[in-house]
Amino acid sequence: MAGLTAQQKATLRKSSPTAVARALGRTRKHLEAGVWLSKSNKYKTLTVKRAERDLSAGKVREGELKQYIAASALPHCTDGWSFLGRAINAHQTGHPGAALHFGYYAELRAAMSFLATRGVGIFDKRHCILVQPRPPRAGRPKPPSCLDLPLRGTHQVTWRALEYWGNVSAFGPSDLLLRVISPAGIQLRDWIAEFGGSIPGWLGKKWLKNWGIDLKQFAEDRNARNQVSYRPADLNQTAFIHAAAASSFLIDFWSLFEPSGSRFDTLDRHVLRSSLEDVFLGRTGMNARGNARYEQDVRTMLGALTPPGPQEGWLNFLTRREAGVTPRLLTLAETKSRLDDPEHHLQVVSRAALLLRLATGACELLKREVALAREDLSFWWGSLGTRRGLWSPGNEPQNCVDLWGDVGVAIDDERTWLNANAATNPPYLKWKNDRAQGLAILGECERIGLWGLGF
């Protein structure tokens, strides 16, 4: 797959998160009426056809298209979590091909959501870059604030834009991503700044590259994408993971998303630890584990930040004296195997979950910048929870973090079942019959999106 041209790169560099925030702010009057966009918005329906035709002709209704792109960020994000839930459902029924399909599209939606918060609207053959509006010069027409990016293919342009965004310092990728990850409510950039030395620009780029690698693979290899989506998965006998291993993955997955402290606190703490180890290795060339210098740097950092909780507990965690094993989700996300590997779908699901965590953080920052309260968007998230069966009409939770309660019980029950049955290598039928209600809850990844967005 050929790279971006110089002109395409120049256009992408003009994308403006400020323009996105301003456009989303202008939707407030529509939100008060219980809709994202006005009925008269040209791009509300037949979006791709109308947007691409107008971009090509240079006759875009800029205000309406900007509002569409800005408003799309949060629904793209929750759609991504929904796709991830369907991937988990497929995993629960021993259908890795379907899990791979839905996991990939969860990754794609996460990237599209993330890019929308940055001012990049992804369509099909032509795409839109939102820029800061400038006043017209004397005797010249007003310069456009919606720029045309002609580039064929949703899959291809999403990966190219994400990769380029992560590699160009003018976009501030490291700063944004290090603001999104916030263990104990403290932004990761503050942790690393107190860890000593400058914040490495490669850290955020590494995450985007590693966690979005399937976008690159399937964008470049259309045959691989078609194999996942269109070819019969069971035509050939393939290896598969057994029900006990599938159950173990579910327990590990959900345990990492428990919203204790901040909404992604458990996951963010592990990302913090891995990041500190990477930074230490890059700075000193030494492995952090068991290293006295690393421990001293951690002590200094904790003394400066004083995160909530016992400082010795933080020290033991960050030096791996406690909970020293890296969560499986993170190790799977770093693993890149062949399509026929029985755990390949778990790798894609893991990368999609991590990319969705970044997209959710970017959307939550956008929501805060525009000062949108949960009540302003209750028409949307309230309906979503009702339609997904998370609560009955009019009975939405006071705080969507409360949705963890059912998940926590389901995980405890799942762990009990696995401990009782793992030695007998139970079939999928027994797993399904014994755990039907709990498995249904553990497929509802929309819960993560809702509490992650602060509703």
N, C-alpha and C positions, 0 to 999 in steps of 0.2 A: 504494500500500500504506500503510495507516494505521500510525502509529507506536505505540510501546509506551504503555500507559496508566500513570498515576502509580503504581498498585498493582503493576503488572508491573515497573516500574523499581525500586520499593522492594524487591521480592522479589529481583531480580537483585543489588542492592547488598549483600545479605546473604551472597552466595556466599563460601565460605571455602576457599582452597587448603590451609590447615592441616587442615581436616576431610578433604580428599582424601588428604593425606599420611598421616594417622592411619589412614584406612580401608585404604589400600594396605599400610601396615605390618602391619595385622591379617591380611592374606592370606598372611603368610610361612609359616605352617604348611601352607597348601595348596600353596604354591610348592615346599616341600620334598618334597611328594608328587607333584610334576610336573604340577600343574594350576593355573590361575589362581583358580578358585573351587571350593568344595566341591560335591559331587554334590547335597547337600541345599539349595543356594542356590536359592530360588524363582525368581530372575530369570535364572538361567543359560540357560534356554530359554524360548521364547515371551515374550521380554523385554518388548517393547512392549505387548502385550496385558495382561500381568500387572501391569506397572508402572503403566500408565495407569489400569487398573481400581482398583488399590489407592490411587493418589494421589487419584483422584476420591472414593473412599469414606473417605479419611483413615485407612486401615488398612495402612500400609506396614510391611513388615519392614525397619526402617531400617538395621540393621547389614548386611543382605544387599544392599540396594539401593546403599548407599554403597560397599560393596566392588565391586559390579559397575561402577559409574561410574568409580571410581578405577582399576580394572584395565583398563577399556576404553581408556584414554588411549594407551598404547603400541601396542596392536593397531590402533586407529584410525589412528595415525601410519604404521605400516608398510603398512597397507592403502592409505593415500593414496599412498605411494611406489610401490606396485604398480600402482595406477590410472595414475599418471604414466608408468610403464614401458609400459603398454598404449597410452597416448597416443603415446609415442615410436614404438612398433611401428606404429601406424596412420600416423604421419607418414612412416615409412620406406617404406610401401607406397602412398603417394599418396592416402590416405583422410583428408582434413582433417576431414570430418564426424565420423568416429569419434574422431579425435584431440581434437576439441573436446568431444565427449561425455565421454571419459575424463578429459580435462584438467579439466573442470568438476567432476566427481565427486572428483578428487584434491583440488581446492580445498575442496570440501565436507567431505571427511574430515579435511583439515588443520585446518579450523576446529573441527570436532567434537572432535578430539583436543586442540587448544589449550584449548577451553572446558572439557573434562573435567578438565584439570589445574587449572583455576580453580574447580571445583565446580559446573559447569553440565552436567547430563546431558540430552542431546537425544534425544527420542523422536519422536512423531508429533503428536498433538493435545494432549498434556499432557507437561510436562517437569519435571525435578527439580532443585532447587537445594539443594546441601549447605551447611549452616551449622554454626557451632560449637555443639556441644551445651551446654545450660545446665542447671544443677540446678533441680529443681522448687521452686516457692515453697510455703510451708506451706499445706496445704489445697487446693492446685491440682495438676493433673496435670503431668507432665513435658512441657515444650514440645517440639514436633517438631524434629528436626534434618534432616529431608527435607521441603522445602517444595514445594508444588504450584505450577507455573507453567502455567496453562491458556492455550494459544496454538496455534492450528491451523497445521500444516504444518512439516515438517522444514526445508525450504529457507528459509521465511520467518523462523522463529525463530532459525535459525543466524545469518543475517545480522544480524537485529535485535540479538541478544545480543552478537555480536562488535562491532558498531558502537557499541552503548551501553557495552560494557565499555571500549572504547578512548577514549570521550569523558568518562568519569567519573573524576576524579582519585582518588576513594576506592579504586578498584580497583588503583591503582598501575601502569597499563599501561606508561608510559614507563620506570619503574624495571625492570620485568620484561624488557621487550624490549631495553633497553640492557644488561642483564646477559647476555642470550642471545647477542647479537652480540659476539664476543670475538677480534678480530684479534691474532695472536701470543700468544693466551692472556690478553690484557688486556681486561677488559670495556669495552664502548663507552662506558659512563657515565664510566669513569675517563679515557678518552681525551678526552672532551668537557669534563670538569671541568678538566683541565689545559690545554685549549685556551683557556680564559678565560671567565669569566661563569658564570651558572647554566645548568643543563641544561634546554633547552626542553621543555615538556610536550607540544608538538605533534608532536615527531619520531616517537615510537612510534605515535601516532594516525594520522599520515600513512601509515605503512607498512600498518597494518591496513586503512585506507580504500582505498588504491590497490591493494594486492595482493589484497584480497577483493572487488573491485568486481564481479566476475562473479557472486558470490553475491547481491549486491544486484540486479543486472540480471535474473538468472533467477528470483529470488524475486519481484520486482515484475512481471515480464513472463512469465507462464506460457506464452504463445504462443511466445516466443523459446526457452524451455526445451523445449517440445514440438517445435519445428522442429528442434532439435538432435537430440533423442532418438527421435522417431517418424516424421518425414517423410523421404521418399526423397531422399538427398543428390544423386544423379546424375540426377534427373528433368530438370533444366535444365542446359544447358552453363554451367559456371562457370570462371573463371580459376583457375589452380593454379600453385604454384611448381614449378620443374623439379628434377630429381634432384640436380644440382650444388648448387643453393641449399639443398635439404634436407640434403645432406651437410655443407655449411658450417655450418648451424645446429647439427647434432649435435656437430661439433668444438668450436664455441664453448660449447655447453651443458656438455659434460662437462669441458672444460678449466677451467671455473669451479668445479667441485666437487672438484677434486683436493685430498685431505686432507693437504697439506704443512703442517708445524707443527701447529696445532690442526686439528680434523677438518673445519672449514669455512673454513680460513684464507684461501684464495684469494678466495672470495666475500666473506668478512667484510672483507677489506682494501678491496675496491671499495665496499662499503656504507659503510665508515669514511670513505673519501675523499668520497663523495657527501654524507654527513652533515655533514662538516666544512665543505664548501662551502655547504650549505644553512644551517648555523648561522651562518657568516660573513656570508652575504647577509642573513639575518634580523637580525643584530646591527648591521651597518654599512650595509646597503643597497647594498653594492658586490659586484661579481662577483669571485670568488676567483682566477680564472685570470689569471696574470701580475701579480697584485697583491702589491706588496712587503710591505704590512702583513700580508696573509694568510701569506706565507712566514715572516715573523718570528714570528707566532703559532704556526705549525707547528714552527719551530725551538725555541721555548720549551717547547712540549708534549713534543717528543721529548727535550729535555734533562731534563725532569722524570720522564718515564716510562722512558727508556732501554730501548726494546724490543729484543729480540735481533736481531742482524745489524747491518751497517754503517748508521750513522745517515744518511749521505749517500744511501744507497739508499732509505731511508724518505722522506727529504726530496724526492728526485727523483720518487718515485712519487706522493706526496701533493700535489705542486705540478704534476703532469702533465708533467714534463720527460721522464719515462720511462713507457711503457705508458699514454699519455695518453688513449687512446680508451676511452670507457665501454663495457663489455661489452654485447653485443647483448641478452643476457637481460634486463639492467636497462632498456635502452631500450625493448624490446618490452613489458616489464611496465608501463611508463608510457604505452603507446600504447593507445588505445581506439577501435577502428574498427568498422565494420558487420560483421554476420555473414557477408556475402558477400565480404569482403575475403580474398584468398588467404592472407594472413598472420594472419588472426584467430585461428586455432587455435594459432599460435606465441605469440601474446600471452597467451592463456589458459594454455598450458603454462608459460610463463615466470612468470606470477603464481602459479600453483599451486606451482611449485618454490620460490619465495621464501616463500610462506605455509607450505609444508612445512618449510622451514628453521627458521622461527620455532616451529612446533609441535614439531619434533624437539628444539630447544633447551629448550623448556618441559618436555617429557617427560624429557629428560636431567637437568634440574635436579630434577624430582620424584624420579627414580630415585636421585639422589645424596642428597637429603634423607632418604629412607627407608633409605639405605645398602644398596641392592640391588646386589650384585656380578653380573658377567656369569654366574658359575656358578649363581646363584640362579634365573636365567631361561633357562638353557641348554636346558631342556626345550622352550621355546617358540621362541627364535631359532634353535636348532640344527635343529629340525624344519622351520622356515620355509625356511632356506637349502637344506636337502635337497630339499624339495618344489619349490622354485623352480629347482632344478638348478644352484645356485651351488657346491655341493661334494657329494661322495659321502657316504653314511651313515658316521658315525664319523670323518670326515676334515675337520671344521670347522677354520677357521684359528685360530691362537693369538690373533690380533687381526684384527678384520674390516677394519681399515685395509689389510691385505694384499690385500683384494679389489680394490684399485686397480691392482695389477700388470697384470691382464688388460686392464683399461680403458685404462691408459696405452699398452700395445702396440696396442690396437685404434684408439686415437686417432691414433697415429703412422702406422699403416697407412692409416687413412682419409684423413689429410692427404696422404700420398703418392699415393693413388688420385685424390683431387680435383685435385691439381696436374697429374697426367698426363692427366686427362680433361675438366676444366672447359671448355676451349676448344672441345670438340666437342659440347657440350650433350648428354651421354649420357642415354639413356632409363632409366626405372626398372628395366627388365629387366636391363640391363647392370650397374647398381648392385647389384641383388640377387644376380645370378650371381657377380659379382666379389668381393662383400664379405659373403656370407651369414654366415659365422662371426663376423666382427667386428660386423656389425649386430645379431646376436643378443645379444652382450655389451653393446652400447650401448643395448639396450632394457631392461636389468636394473637399473632404478632402485632396486630393493630394496637393492642394495649400499649406496647412499647412506644409506638409513634405518638400516641395521645399523651402519655405522661411525659415523654421526652420533649414534646412541644410546649409543655407547661399548662395543659388544660386541666 
